Every structure is written in C-alpha cells, then in structure tokens.
Amino acid sequence: MADLRPAHGHGPPPPAPTAEQQALLPSVRDEWVGHGLAVGPADRAAAEAGVQDVYLGAGRQPPEHVIWLGSPMAGSIGADIRAGRLSLVTRRAWRTLPEPTVDTIVERVPEDPPETDLIMLDLDNLERDPRWGGLLGRLGLDVTAAVETGLGKAVGAAVDQVAPTWQDAEQLPEVAALPRLGAFRPRMLRQLAQLAFLAQCGVREPDRHSRGLLQVGRSAGEWWPMRNSVILTERPTELHHDAEGRLHHPSGPAVRYPDGWCLWAWHGVTMPREIIEDGVPISRAVSLRNSEQRRCAVEMLAGRAGWRQVVSEAGWPRVGQEAPDPGNPGQVLSLWCVEALYDDHLHLLLMTNGTVERDGTRREFGELVPGWIRDPVQAAAWQIGLTPRQYRETVRRT
C-alpha cells in the first residue's frame, strides 16, 4: 500500500498536560463516540470538502470519482469493485442488499482501472510520550470500545463474513493491499479522537490533511479514499441499543441503513432476521450452529413462551426429580441439563417467582448453575449463597 501520509514536524515534545487540558477528555470522548454512533443523513457537502483537504494535504489531486453509497456493506462491495475484485464479490454479499441497491452499486462504481492504495492518518509517536500517552490511550480505548459495542463490531463482522477471502485474493495478488472494513473504522475513529483532543488542548494544530480527515469523520459513515476515487457511505437511519449500549432490538432491525441493509441483534449478538421477527419454532432456535446465537435465541423464546415450554420442546434431559421449593411453598424446582445449549457443563434451574403478578400469574424464570449440582434444592441454595439445609429453613421468598 502506498504511504501517502503527510510528514509531520518533529519539534520538541509538548509539556505535560495540565488539569484544564485533562478535563477536556470526557467531552472529546463523548463527541467522537457520538460521531461513531451517529444516526441520520450524512452532511455530504462537508464530507466532500473534507475529502478535498485530505487529498490536497497529502500532496495529491482530489479524486475524480466521488461515490456515495447507502451502507457499509455497499461501500465494502464498492471498494472491492474499485480494487479490481468484482469477480470475487460473493453471492452472499450481494444477497444482503435489496436489488435496487445492487443496481445502484454497479451503476455508480467504475471497475477500471483498479485502485488499491488508501490514504491513511498518522499521529507519529505522540501516544508513546509518557506524559500524554496515558490520556491518549485511554481516550482511544474508550471511543473504540463504545463504538465497537454499539455498532462497529457487528458491522465489521457482518461485512467480513461475506467478503472475499484472502485465499480468493491470491487470484489477484495486486489487490490484496486493500484492508477489510472490520479493521478500518475503529482505528480511524481512535486516532481522530486523539487528534481532536490534542487540537483542543492547543498541543498540535492539525494540518490540512488531518483537518480533512476530522471533517469527514464528523460528517459521514465508513469511507474509502483511493488513488483517483473515494467511496463515502451514509450513516444509519435507525440504531437501537440496550441499557449497556449494546446493539439490540427485540422485534426488528437493530440497525438500518438508507439503502435497506439491516442487522438484527439481541443484546450485542447479531441474529438471523427470522429469529427476531418471525417467532421461529424452538427446535430451530436450539439448532443454530453459532453458540452465542443459539443461547440468545433460546433466551428470547423463553421470555415469550416461558422456560417450561422451551425445555419441553427442546428435549433437554431432566437432572434428578422435581422437588418442592422450601423457600416458596406451593411451587416446585426442577433442574435440566443444558450442556448442548451453552457448550459447557451447566444445568438450568427452573423456579417460580414468589410474588403474584398483577394479572394473578406467577412468573417462571431460569438460572444457570454448575453442572456438578444435581439436586434442584441444592441448586436453588447455591444461587443465593446458602447451603441446602439453610435454604430449607428459609421463609417464603419474594
């Protein structure tokens, strides 16, 4: 890959950060997490102006082709086309997009001549300065973690799963320099946040190249700057998270892009669309190959149908016999082997809530316990930190 990074000056190192400069860290972090998780139309004019500065600041002519596409998946396919990899774009990748989007990509992205170099950002070695490295490292980690959890990891994995493999790329060795999306966006946001922080602290004034990168990062989604063309993409139109900031929606797409590309997720785990939206049979959920997806699908269905129905239809073996719940008179405890679900030696303890719900029912719930526990009363005692004897002597729980 051609090194198109502008040379930064290597003057004397900056003085140690002051308390006032350190206090700027949270606001810069929040700003760049916000950019990484932004929803709504891109500011195309600002992004394209930023692209001009990126190229001119790197001593290059601005790109002849400025190509806007509607999602990271479309952008990744477009980047493959520009890199001469059209024949390697997989059917799985094309099928993730609506047909009109596919037509748009083919119409907008020129195939020849192929391009492989990207213009990259370099912050020299300032992060290694012992006086600033800790702050910059913490800022970068915080931004990357939040954006990865809330969007980036799922998007990168989804694109990479359907992308041409490196083995396929051996057919065209000259295009192997183009990095996959999963390794691109998080690193760029980390560095841009650090650069913005240094600028606000008055430590480093961004040059034209860096100012352009900052502007594109604030104005658009994923993008690929190449030799004579740039691919820019729109940001999501919808983005949903759980209380912990993980990609999540219980009944529809967790993220939707304007060209129709969507991802479905349950508490941070990407899921097949039909599991989230169609109410598939329990037998389908327990047969998913991916262990994380299998676990999430079963937990989702348990929330809808109840654990009793799930264990009945899944065919998991019971461990021991049902036993009266000493801590909840009139209710029973049961233990089930769920090793096939979690790929670990675990048992599932089924219990009934001691408190009656407003509709007069009692909620049934399940708790995982170690597989060495084979008695349901012992399992109930273990999960609240008591011995079986102590649990048998408890009063009715609420």
Secondary structure, DSSP 4 states (H G I P E B T S, - for coil): ----PPPPP--SPPPPPPHHHHTTHHHHHHHHHHHHT--S---HHHHHHHHHHHHHHTT-PPPSEEEEESSHHHHHHHHHHHTT-GGG--HHHHHTS-HHHHHHHHHHS--SS----------TTGGGSTTTHHHHHHHHHHHHHHHIIIIIHHHHHHHHHHSPPHHHHTTSGGGTTSPPGGGTHHHHHHHHHHHHHHHHTTS----HHHHHHHHHHHH-SSEEE-SSEEEEEPPPSEE-B-TTS-B--SSS-SEE-TTS-EEEEETTEEE-HHHHHS---HHHHTT-SSHHHHHHHHHHHHHHH-HHHHHHHHTPPB-S--EE-TTSTT-EEEEEE-HHHHTSSEEEEEEEEEEEPTTS-EEEEEEEEETT---HHHHHHHTTT--HHHHHTPPPP-
